């Protein structure tokens, strides 16, 4: 992330943010000087991203656009900060589809179409992996033969960048002097250890499959599981990988990936799914407390992290000896502080804003 990406609020620039998933397109036209949205929208169940982009541009109409900022999921080792898009950058994003086959091709397609539709303004790519470019070798290195060419990259980078800056401000501390554990809990979920504004470890890896239990992703499993299913059931590796991504996690354990539904249910499957989900979070909090040495705050963000008080309480239960506790009344009010007054480790709820962070980073680059 560019140094000082949060300090360009006085720039009179309008940034059109395109944040596309494999089957969705979020868009927002943001005035950087005020951080306000001129236009915003979400198109779901997208089958043709070209049509979705056309709808977004129609909604924006004739509004002034000074820059288009694109979220790109995977930047590999090549892209560790935002970049102006040219033909060579677009080609490299396509090449990185081997690391993000569901997302990078869609990201590249929307960038291509947006450049055609808006050829007279700069286009900036902001990479979800870039925030984790500061991972030290001992954190990103897998203990496999070096010639495999694989490593941990990490994701949810724009969210972590935004939330960690806001959390430091809430604590009244300089970001460079603040150690945080950020729990981004949405349909995808990750934990990140942030020391002085720099990512030093994160739960997602080469792909977003590793780490916490998620809506449809398994998180950490024994890698031999893939071959075990091949040997015992004749299931191809590709099929098992697909199921680990799209039919596992909460969905695999309880038949539903929506946390709101699971919290309403009282059956054994739902109860176990929530216990597994929260236990995995608690393990990572313990591990990252050891990594950081000193933790100033634990920060919950994203859909589940911001709205599910019961999950926040269950995930951190039993950590009082580590100075980590949740105040029930504050938790029910969703913060921003949900730890008891004067707690050794603050626990915060900080709503994320990936689109604003993407726009801010793009404006800082320009």
Helices and strands as residue ranges (DSSP letters): E 14-21, E 24-31, E 36-43, H 49-60, E 67-72, E 83-84, H 87-95, G 96-98, H 104-117, E 122-127, G 130-134, H 137-140, G 146-148, H 157-171, G 175-177, E 179-185, E 189-195, E 198-202, H 224-233, H 237-246, H 249-254, H 259-264, H 268-292, E 297-301, H 302-307, H 309-315, G 320-322, H 328-332, E 346-349, H 354-365
